[in-house]
């Protein structure tokens, strides 16, 4: 479904800023045992992420819950922050959300989707004041049930619904996603929603936050936009199949990507990773990747800084830094086949505008030329660049891309001697926030 090339990261392509054959081979050898560990994790069902693509019952449960919630609905509002939102936003944007004038067939008959992942008092007040609450439905996600931002949003929405005289309708207007009840463990969202008899779907206990995009957390928004959740899982499964079939790390694309990123960091001083897709529909994918990489690997003094970019836009806003700034940037250029796509440029008007070279070309032709010229330019400037070419952007492809980058990140963590699944810095900030609020009460 896509083809990865790290040729632009090698000494033979970019000179001294690239990896030598022996150095690259050494890092691939180092990551090999970790690939074997993942295989064993799959066979012994030790890592739930690797098995999620085999599940189907949770999809059926999500479809049923969403269908019931959507009765009489014109707008679906998603509350959740970080990994509880970015995966869903990635799917929704692939289906046209947040791109004006773009939608898939049949979406106009579906409820509109809105995501409020960032807590902002002014925004939330304006939203609740402007919504037709009677035709609005709220989907609230918090794995622990204790995320202060999400609880605040949920309580504000419940208060607004009650003030509108709709309290009796609350069980039909809200849906929660949180962990199952655990004796002795508080879960504010579960307790709150149970008080109002609001239905709850179980958040996967073994897959959290930034890795939850392939669970009901990410798939409910995908289903809401008309996507086939089973096809998404099938795409993810193709990466697992490739893992199991790989005879060496060199045969497994996520291992190649992880080894290259870590090697460039350790051997060449690369400190910044840029994710730059050439498609509007992958803008939120970049944001999802930024959280995945930053939160998984930025700990114990390790990690590199991820930056989300979007081509061709950021060729005109960030490229100067990437091309001519410090030699510490590594770019991933994600290209989607676009030749022949979009309006065709009138040759006469192009001539008048002094742009004969685009006359007779489609917009997609121009984007394709840019996305191929950029890696060449970066190479000439001695900047490491990876390319990923996508033939068709659909459910299977996005499922495969998400699984690829989650495994790549996990392997990079293992190679750095880190636990890629925790986030101690984030947890500390949560504790201190609650302490400040308590002191001010």
TAGI-V257425 format. One record per residue. OMEGA is omega in radians with two decimals (none if undefined). Layout:
omega->OMEGA
omega->OMEGA
//
This chain:
omega->3.02
omega->-3.07
omega->3.14
omega->3.03
omega->3.07
omega->3.14
omega->-3.13
omega->3.09
omega->-3.03
omega->-3.11
omega->-3.11
omega->-3.12
omega->-3.00
omega->3.08
omega->-2.96
omega->3.10
omega->-3.14
omega->-3.14
omega->3.05
omega->3.13
omega->-3.09
omega->3.13
omega->3.14
omega->-3.14
omega->-3.14
omega->3.13
omega->3.05
omega->3.10
omega->-3.11
omega->-3.10
omega->-3.11
omega->3.14
omega->3.13
omega->3.03
omega->3.12
omega->3.08
omega->3.11
omega->3.08
omega->-3.14
omega->3.08
omega->3.13
omega->-3.07
omega->-3.10
omega->3.12
omega->-3.13
omega->-3.11
omega->-3.00
omega->-3.13
omega->-3.09
omega->-3.12
omega->-3.04
omega->-3.11
omega->3.13
omega->-3.06
omega->3.07
omega->-3.06
omega->-3.14
omega->3.07
omega->3.11
omega->3.12
omega->3.14
omega->3.12
omega->-3.13
omega->-3.13
omega->-3.12
omega->3.12
omega->3.13
omega->-3.14
omega->-3.03
omega->-3.14
omega->-3.14
omega->-3.07
omega->3.00
omega->-3.13
omega->3.02
omega->3.13
omega->3.14
omega->3.04
omega->3.14
omega->-3.07
omega->3.11
omega->-3.11
omega->3.09
omega->-3.13
omega->-2.96
omega->3.08
omega->3.10
omega->3.09
omega->3.12
omega->3.11
omega->-3.09
omega->-3.14
omega->3.07
omega->3.11
omega->3.01
omega->-3.14
omega->3.07
omega->2.99
omega->-3.01
omega->3.06
omega->-3.10
omega->3.06
omega->3.11
omega->3.11
omega->3.10
omega->-3.08
omega->-3.14
omega->3.08
omega->-3.14
omega->3.03
omega->3.06
omega->-3.13
omega->3.06
omega->3.11
omega->3.06
omega->-3.07
omega->-3.10
omega->-3.12
omega->3.13
omega->-3.04
omega->-3.13
omega->3.13
omega->-3.07
omega->3.11
omega->-3.14
omega->3.13
omega->-3.10
omega->3.10
omega->-3.02
omega->-3.10
omega->2.90
omega->-2.98
omega->-3.11
omega->-3.13
omega->3.12
omega->3.08
omega->-3.06
omega->3.07
omega->-2.99
omega->-3.06
omega->2.99
omega->-3.10
omega->-3.12
omega->-3.05
omega->-3.08
omega->-3.13
omega->-3.01
omega->-3.12
omega->-3.08
omega->3.08
omega->3.13
omega->3.11
omega->-3.11
omega->-3.13
omega->3.12
omega->3.12
omega->3.09
omega->3.14
omega->3.13
omega->3.13
omega->3.10
omega->-3.14
omega->3.13
omega->3.12
omega->-3.06
omega->-3.04
omega->-3.11
omega->-3.12
omega->-3.03
omega->3.14
omega->3.13
omega->-3.03
omega->-3.07
omega->3.02
omega->3.12
omega->3.02
omega->-3.12
omega->-3.10
omega->3.05
omega->3.12
omega->3.11
omega->3.13
omega->3.09
omega->3.14
omega->-3.13
omega->3.07
omega->-3.04
omega->-3.12
omega->3.13
omega->3.14
omega->-3.13
omega->-3.07
omega->3.10
omega->3.11
omega->-3.13
omega->-3.12
omega->3.12
omega->3.13
omega->-3.14
omega->2.96
omega->-3.11
omega->3.01
omega->3.13
omega->-3.08
omega->-3.08
omega->-3.12
omega->-3.07
omega->2.95
omega->-3.01
omega->3.13
omega->-2.98
omega->-3.03
omega->-3.12
omega->3.05
omega->3.13
omega->3.12
omega->3.12
omega->-3.01
omega->3.09
omega->3.03
omega->3.11
omega->3.13
omega->-3.14
omega->3.13
omega->3.07
omega->3.14
omega->3.10
omega->-3.08
omega->-3.13
omega->3.08
omega->3.06
omega->3.13
omega->3.13
omega->3.08
omega->3.09
omega->-3.13
omega->-3.14
omega->3.11
omega->3.07
omega->3.10
omega->3.11
omega->3.08
omega->-3.08
omega->-3.10
omega->-3.05
omega->3.10
omega->3.09
omega->3.12
omega->-3.13
omega->-3.14
omega->-3.00
omega->-3.01
omega->3.11
omega->3.10
omega->3.09
omega->3.13
omega->-3.13
omega->-3.14
omega->-3.14
omega->-3.12
omega->-3.12
omega->3.12
omega->3.12
omega->3.12
omega->-3.04
omega->-3.04
omega->-3.01
omega->3.07
omega->3.10
omega->-3.09
omega->-3.07
omega->3.09
omega->-3.11
omega->3.04
omega->-3.00
omega->3.06
omega->3.08
omega->3.10
omega->3.10
omega->-3.03
omega->3.10
omega->3.12
omega->3.13
omega->3.01
omega->3.09
omega->3.14
omega->3.08
omega->-3.14
omega->-3.12
omega->3.11
omega->-3.10
omega->-3.07
omega->-3.07
omega->-3.05
omega->-3.12
omega->-2.96
omega->-3.11
omega->-3.11
omega->3.11
omega->-3.13
omega->-3.13
omega->3.05
omega->3.07
omega->-3.04
omega->3.10
omega->3.09
omega->3.04
omega->3.11
omega->-3.13
omega->3.09
omega->-0.05
omega->-3.06
omega->-3.00
omega->2.89
omega->-3.11
omega->-3.14
omega->-3.10
omega->-2.99
omega->3.13
omega->3.12
omega->-3.09
omega->-3.03
omega->-2.94
omega->3.10
omega->3.13
omega->3.13
omega->-3.13
omega->3.12
omega->3.07
omega->-3.04
omega->2.92
omega->3.11
omega->-3.11
omega->-3.04
omega->3.07
omega->-3.12
omega->-3.06
omega->-3.14
omega->3.11
omega->-3.08
omega->3.02
omega->-3.12
omega->3.08
omega->-3.07
omega->3.12
omega->-3.07
omega->-3.11
omega->3.11
omega->3.09
omega->3.12
omega->3.14
omega->-3.13
omega->-3.14
omega->-3.12
omega->-3.08
omega->-3.03
omega->3.14
omega->3.14
omega->-3.13
omega->3.13
omega->3.01
omega->3.07
omega->3.12
omega->3.09
omega->-3.13
omega->3.13
omega->3.12
omega->3.13
omega->3.13
omega->-3.06
omega->3.06
omega->3.13
omega->-3.06
omega->3.11
omega->3.11
omega->3.12
omega->3.11
omega->3.12
omega->3.13
omega->3.12
omega->3.12
omega->-3.12
omega->-3.12
omega->-3.11
omega->3.04
omega->3.05
omega->3.02
omega->-3.09
omega->-3.12
omega->3.13
omega->-3.09
omega->-3.10
omega->-3.12
omega->-3.07
omega->-3.11
omega->-3.12
omega->-3.12
omega->3.07
omega->3.13
omega->3.14
omega->-3.14
omega->3.13
omega->3.10
omega->-3.04
omega->3.04
omega->3.13
omega->3.10
omega->-3.14
omega->3.10
omega->-3.13
omega->3.08
omega->3.09
omega->3.12
omega->-3.13
omega->3.12
omega->-3.12
omega->-3.10
omega->2.93
omega->-3.07
omega->-3.02
omega->-3.14
omega->3.12
omega->-3.04
omega->3.13
omega->3.13
omega->-3.11
omega->3.13
omega->3.14
omega->3.10
omega->-3.13
omega->-3.10
omega->3.08
omega->-3.14
omega->3.13
omega->3.13
omega->3.12
omega->-3.14
omega->-3.14
omega->-3.11
omega->-3.09
omega->none
//
